Amino acid sequence: MITITDKAVARIREISDSEGIGHYVIRIKVIGGGCSGFTNDLYFEEIVNDTDEVIKIDGVKIVVDPMSLQYLDGTTVDFIEGEFESG
């Protein structure tokens, strides 16, 4: 199961609203990274496939393909703000 913090939900809504995206659907996926191993990618998504796992939290949908889900199970999505970066 993937979880998402209230702070991340609020930031997803804020970004979508300010950039005129018009929805709160986020895809999280694992990408092969060669020598450095796997990396994760997170972005607004327009297409939800029948095989995707969909997690709904406070109006935000997290969409994950079956291959990525096996690596992301137990992950918590959060938003942090630091002095020099945020994400």
OpenMM code with the backbone's topology and positions (N, CA, C; nanometers):
from openmm import Vec3, app, unit

residues = "MET ILE THR ILE THR ASP LYS ALA VAL ALA ARG ILE ARG GLU ILE SER ASP SER GLU GLY ILE GLY HIS TYR VAL ILE ARG ILE LYS VAL ILE GLY GLY GLY CYS SER GLY PHE THR ASN ASP LEU TYR PHE GLU GLU ILE VAL ASN ASP THR ASP GLU VAL ILE LYS ILE ASP GLY VAL LYS ILE VAL VAL ASP PRO MET SER LEU GLN TYR LEU ASP GLY THR THR VAL ASP PHE ILE GLU GLY GLU PHE GLU SER GLY".split()
positions = [
    Vec3(0.0836, -0.1179, 0.0000),
    Vec3(0.0000, 0.0000, 0.0000),
    Vec3(0.0883, 0.1246, 0.0000),
    Vec3(0.0515, 0.2203, -0.0786),
    Vec3(0.1201, 0.3492, -0.0826),
    Vec3(0.0348, 0.4491, -0.0061),
    Vec3(0.0984, 0.5306, 0.0759),
    Vec3(0.0266, 0.6344, 0.1493),
    Vec3(0.0803, 0.7710, 0.1085),
    Vec3(0.0036, 0.8742, 0.1397),
    Vec3(0.0430, 1.0105, 0.1063),
    Vec3(0.0062, 1.1002, 0.2233),
    Vec3(0.0961, 1.1898, 0.2588),
    Vec3(0.0717, 1.2775, 0.3733),
    Vec3(-0.0238, 1.3906, 0.3352),
    Vec3(-0.0848, 1.4501, 0.4376),
    Vec3(-0.1746, 1.5637, 0.4156),
    Vec3(-0.1011, 1.6797, 0.3478),
    Vec3(0.0236, 1.6991, 0.3841),
    Vec3(0.1029, 1.8070, 0.3249),
    Vec3(0.1239, 1.7843, 0.1749),
    Vec3(0.1492, 1.6594, 0.1354),
    Vec3(0.1668, 1.6272, -0.0062),
    Vec3(0.0350, 1.6444, -0.0821),
    Vec3(-0.0760, 1.6028, -0.0228),
    Vec3(-0.2080, 1.6210, -0.0855),
    Vec3(-0.2339, 1.7691, -0.1100),
    Vec3(-0.2073, 1.8511, -0.0098),
    Vec3(-0.2290, 1.9953, -0.0231),
    Vec3(-0.1417, 2.0547, -0.1334),
    Vec3(-0.0180, 2.0111, -0.1433),
    Vec3(0.0735, 2.0641, -0.2447),
    Vec3(0.0323, 2.0197, -0.3857),
    Vec3(-0.0137, 1.8964, -0.4001),
    Vec3(-0.0627, 1.8480, -0.5297),
    Vec3(-0.1807, 1.9329, -0.5746),
    Vec3(-0.2740, 1.9591, -0.4848),
    Vec3(-0.3900, 2.0431, -0.5173),
    Vec3(-0.3455, 2.1841, -0.5567),
    Vec3(-0.2532, 2.2388, -0.4805),
    Vec3(-0.2035, 2.3744, -0.5051),
    Vec3(-0.1363, 2.3855, -0.6427),
    Vec3(-0.0498, 2.2914, -0.6749),
    Vec3(0.0198, 2.2937, -0.8046),
    Vec3(-0.0792, 2.2781, -0.9186),
    Vec3(-0.1701, 2.1821, -0.9071),
    Vec3(-0.2694, 2.1596, -1.0125),
    Vec3(-0.3549, 2.2834, -1.0353),
    Vec3(-0.3997, 2.3449, -0.9271),
    Vec3(-0.4843, 2.4642, -0.9382),
    Vec3(-0.4086, 2.5829, -0.9966),
    Vec3(-0.2868, 2.6052, -0.9504),
    Vec3(-0.2106, 2.7220, -0.9952),
    Vec3(-0.1634, 2.7086, -1.1405),
    Vec3(-0.1420, 2.5841, -1.1870),
    Vec3(-0.0950, 2.5634, -1.3237),
    Vec3(-0.2073, 2.5267, -1.4208),
    Vec3(-0.3319, 2.5273, -1.3717),
    Vec3(-0.4468, 2.5001, -1.4571),
    Vec3(-0.4522, 2.3578, -1.5110),
    Vec3(-0.3996, 2.2627, -1.4368),
    Vec3(-0.3975, 2.1232, -1.4818),
    Vec3(-0.5385, 2.0645, -1.4849),
    Vec3(-0.6194, 2.0985, -1.3870),
    Vec3(-0.7599, 2.0597, -1.3897),
    Vec3(-0.7942, 1.9257, -1.3270),
    Vec3(-0.6974, 1.8568, -1.2706),
    Vec3(-0.7259, 1.7297, -1.2016),
    Vec3(-0.6170, 1.7046, -1.0976),
    Vec3(-0.6440, 1.6061, -1.0128),
    Vec3(-0.5508, 1.5708, -0.9059),
    Vec3(-0.5095, 1.4237, -0.9185),
    Vec3(-0.4658, 1.3843, -1.0367),
    Vec3(-0.4228, 1.2468, -1.0614),
    Vec3(-0.2710, 1.2481, -1.0798),
    Vec3(-0.2029, 1.1736, -0.9941),
    Vec3(-0.0567, 1.1672, -0.9940),
    Vec3(-0.0134, 1.0237, -1.0232),
    Vec3(0.0790, 1.0078, -1.1163),
    Vec3(0.1368, 0.8756, -1.1422),
    Vec3(0.2737, 0.8687, -1.0758),
    Vec3(0.2965, 0.7565, -1.0072),
    Vec3(0.4276, 0.7277, -0.9499),
    Vec3(0.4773, 0.6011, -1.0189),
    Vec3(0.6017, 0.6057, -1.0681),
    Vec3(0.6557, 0.4865, -1.1327),
    Vec3(0.8030, 0.4700, -1.1036),
    Vec3(0.8486, 0.3483, -1.1190),
    Vec3(0.9891, 0.3133, -1.1012),
    Vec3(1.0512, 0.3037, -1.2402),
    Vec3(1.1690, 0.3635, -1.2536),
    Vec3(1.2411, 0.3630, -1.3801),
    Vec3(1.3770, 0.2983, -1.3570),
    Vec3(1.4154, 0.2079, -1.4469),
    Vec3(1.5478, 0.1464, -1.4376),
    Vec3(1.6547, 0.2525, -1.4536),
    Vec3(1.7550, 0.2496, -1.3662),
    Vec3(1.8551, 0.3542, -1.3672),
    Vec3(1.9951, 0.3097, -1.4026),
    Vec3(2.0119, 0.1938, -1.4631),
    Vec3(2.1458, 0.1490, -1.5005),
    Vec3(2.2332, 0.1236, -1.3792),
    Vec3(2.3529, 0.1789, -1.3788),
    Vec3(2.4502, 0.1559, -1.2720),
    Vec3(2.4034, 0.2070, -1.1362),
    Vec3(2.3226, 0.3124, -1.1371),
    Vec3(2.2797, 0.3709, -1.0102),
    Vec3(2.1526, 0.3070, -0.9553),
    Vec3(2.1002, 0.2064, -1.0222),
    Vec3(1.9813, 0.1372, -0.9734),
    Vec3(1.8535, 0.2064, -1.0176),
    Vec3(1.7465, 0.1809, -0.9459),
    Vec3(1.6163, 0.2356, -0.9810),
    Vec3(1.6010, 0.3796, -0.9351),
    Vec3(1.5192, 0.4552, -1.0081),
    Vec3(1.4788, 0.5883, -0.9660),
    Vec3(1.3268, 0.5938, -0.9707),
    Vec3(1.2698, 0.6878, -0.9000),
    Vec3(1.1253, 0.7062, -0.8983),
    Vec3(1.0899, 0.8316, -0.9757),
    Vec3(0.9745, 0.8300, -1.0390),
    Vec3(0.9241, 0.9454, -1.1115),
    Vec3(0.7818, 0.9711, -1.0649),
    Vec3(0.7436, 1.0963, -1.0545),
    Vec3(0.6115, 1.1358, -1.0085),
    Vec3(0.5664, 1.2523, -1.0955),
    Vec3(0.4474, 1.2413, -1.1535),
    Vec3(0.3991, 1.3474, -1.2418),
    Vec3(0.2471, 1.3408, -1.2541),
    Vec3(0.1867, 1.4516, -1.2981),
    Vec3(0.0432, 1.4542, -1.3225),
    Vec3(0.0130, 1.3659, -1.4425),
    Vec3(-0.0935, 1.2884, -1.4333),
    Vec3(-0.1270, 1.1888, -1.5358),
    Vec3(-0.2686, 1.2100, -1.5879),
    Vec3(-0.2851, 1.1954, -1.7176),
    Vec3(-0.4162, 1.2070, -1.7823),
    Vec3(-0.4807, 1.0695, -1.8023),
    Vec3(-0.4000, 0.9651, -1.8186),
    Vec3(-0.4506, 0.8328, -1.8557),
    Vec3(-0.4331, 0.7343, -1.7407),
    Vec3(-0.5436, 0.6684, -1.7053),
    Vec3(-0.5399, 0.5622, -1.6052),
    Vec3(-0.5750, 0.4325, -1.6769),
    Vec3(-0.4836, 0.3372, -1.6734),
    Vec3(-0.5038, 0.2084, -1.7402),
    Vec3(-0.5821, 0.1122, -1.6513),
    Vec3(-0.6468, 0.0147, -1.7125),
    Vec3(-0.7248, -0.0845, -1.6378),
    Vec3(-0.6392, -0.1639, -1.5403),
    Vec3(-0.5123, -0.1809, -1.5721),
    Vec3(-0.4232, -0.2607, -1.4873),
    Vec3(-0.3578, -0.1788, -1.3753),
    Vec3(-0.3761, -0.0470, -1.3769),
    Vec3(-0.3155, 0.0391, -1.2743),
    Vec3(-0.3827, 0.0207, -1.1389),
    Vec3(-0.3046, 0.0315, -1.0348),
    Vec3(-0.3567, 0.0409, -0.8989),
    Vec3(-0.3899, 0.1876, -0.8751),
    Vec3(-0.5092, 0.2163, -0.8238),
    Vec3(-0.5503, 0.3538, -0.7987),
    Vec3(-0.5801, 0.3684, -0.6506),
    Vec3(-0.5104, 0.4628, -0.5873),
    Vec3(-0.5285, 0.4906, -0.4455),
    Vec3(-0.5886, 0.6296, -0.4351),
    Vec3(-0.7056, 0.6412, -0.3713),
    Vec3(-0.7742, 0.7692, -0.3597),
    Vec3(-0.7622, 0.8204, -0.2163),
    Vec3(-0.7123, 0.9438, -0.2045),
    Vec3(-0.6956, 1.0052, -0.0730),
    Vec3(-0.7375, 1.1511, -0.0823),
    Vec3(-0.8444, 1.1870, -0.0150),
    Vec3(-0.8929, 1.3254, -0.0103),
    Vec3(-0.9034, 1.3897, -0.1489),
    Vec3(-0.9573, 1.3170, -0.2457),
    Vec3(-0.9763, 1.3714, -0.3792),
    Vec3(-0.8548, 1.3635, -0.4700),
    Vec3(-0.7417, 1.3185, -0.4178),
    Vec3(-0.6205, 1.2995, -0.4980),
    Vec3(-0.6109, 1.1513, -0.5317),
    Vec3(-0.5815, 1.1210, -0.6578),
    Vec3(-0.5629, 0.9819, -0.6995),
    Vec3(-0.4154, 0.9573, -0.7267),
    Vec3(-0.3623, 0.8531, -0.6649),
    Vec3(-0.2275, 0.8073, -0.6916),
    Vec3(-0.2416, 0.6847, -0.7813),
    Vec3(-0.1780, 0.6871, -0.8973),
    Vec3(-0.1880, 0.5806, -0.9962),
    Vec3(-0.0506, 0.5144, -1.0091),
    Vec3(-0.0496, 0.3803, -1.0007),
    Vec3(0.0771, 0.3058, -1.0069),
    Vec3(0.0582, 0.1828, -1.0960),
    Vec3(0.1497, 0.1625, -1.1907),
    Vec3(0.1434, 0.0434, -1.2751),
    Vec3(0.1856, -0.0792, -1.1932),
    Vec3(0.1431, -0.1991, -1.2341),
    Vec3(0.1712, -0.3205, -1.1553),
    Vec3(0.3203, -0.3465, -1.1309),
    Vec3(0.4068, -0.3218, -1.2297),
    Vec3(0.5497, -0.3454, -1.2108),
    Vec3(0.6069, -0.2521, -1.1034),
    Vec3(0.5686, -0.1249, -1.1098),
    Vec3(0.6200, -0.0282, -1.0126),
    Vec3(0.5668, -0.0561, -0.8725),
    Vec3(0.4423, -0.1033, -0.8642),
    Vec3(0.3803, -0.1261, -0.7338),
    Vec3(0.4594, -0.2251, -0.6497),
    Vec3(0.5170, -0.3260, -0.7128),
    Vec3(0.5920, -0.4247, -0.6351),
    Vec3(0.7145, -0.3626, -0.5678),
    Vec3(0.7683, -0.2553, -0.6235),
    Vec3(0.8841, -0.1868, -0.5641),
    Vec3(0.8432, -0.0731, -0.4709),
    Vec3(0.7242, -0.0191, -0.4921),
    Vec3(0.6801, 0.0973, -0.4150),
    Vec3(0.5892, 0.0628, -0.2984),
    Vec3(0.5511, -0.0626, -0.2851),
    Vec3(0.4637, -0.1034, -0.1764),
    Vec3(0.5264, -0.0640, -0.0424),
    Vec3(0.4511, 0.0063, 0.0390),
    Vec3(0.5007, 0.0527, 0.1683),
    Vec3(0.5572, 0.1936, 0.1654),
    Vec3(0.5562, 0.2581, 0.0494),
    Vec3(0.6106, 0.3936, 0.0330),
    Vec3(0.5125, 0.4982, 0.0850),
    Vec3(0.5670, 0.6032, 0.1441),
    Vec3(0.4879, 0.7195, 0.1823),
    Vec3(0.5340, 0.8381, 0.0995),
    Vec3(0.4379, 0.9034, 0.0314),
    Vec3(0.4668, 1.0234, -0.0470),
    Vec3(0.4486, 1.1430, 0.0454),
    Vec3(0.5495, 1.2290, 0.0523),
    Vec3(0.5461, 1.3458, 0.1394),
    Vec3(0.5976, 1.4658, 0.0605),
    Vec3(0.5777, 1.5838, 0.1139),
    Vec3(0.6329, 1.7060, 0.0568),
    Vec3(0.7124, 1.7748, 0.1661),
    Vec3(0.8378, 1.8070, 0.1349),
    Vec3(0.9215, 1.8743, 0.2332),
    Vec3(0.9727, 2.0045, 0.1735),
    Vec3(0.9949, 2.1009, 0.2598),
    Vec3(1.0515, 2.2293, 0.2194),
    Vec3(1.1757, 2.2553, 0.3020),
    Vec3(1.2851, 2.2763, 0.2318),
    Vec3(1.4106, 2.3062, 0.2983),
    Vec3(1.4556, 2.4474, 0.2625),
    Vec3(1.5668, 2.4867, 0.3150),
    Vec3(1.6198, 2.6199, 0.2888),
    Vec3(1.6565, 2.6384, 0.1420),
    Vec3(1.7071, 2.5327, 0.0785),
    Vec3(1.7551, 2.5446, -0.0593),
    Vec3(1.6757, 2.4661, -0.1617),
    Vec3(1.5851, 2.3797, -0.1154),
    Vec3(1.5071, 2.2999, -0.2091),
    Vec3(1.3772, 2.2537, -0.1459),
    Vec3(1.2858, 2.2096, -0.2309),
    Vec3(1.1602, 2.1519, -0.1824),
    Vec3(1.1167, 2.0453, -0.2819),
    Vec3(1.0369, 1.9559, -0.2347),
    Vec3(0.9896, 1.8513, -0.3245),
    Vec3(0.9237, 1.7382, -0.2496),
] * unit.nanometer
topology = app.Topology()
chain = topology.addChain("A")
for resn in residues:
    res = topology.addResidue(resn, chain)
    for name in ("N", "CA", "C"):
        topology.addAtom(name, app.Element.getBySymbol(name[0]), res)
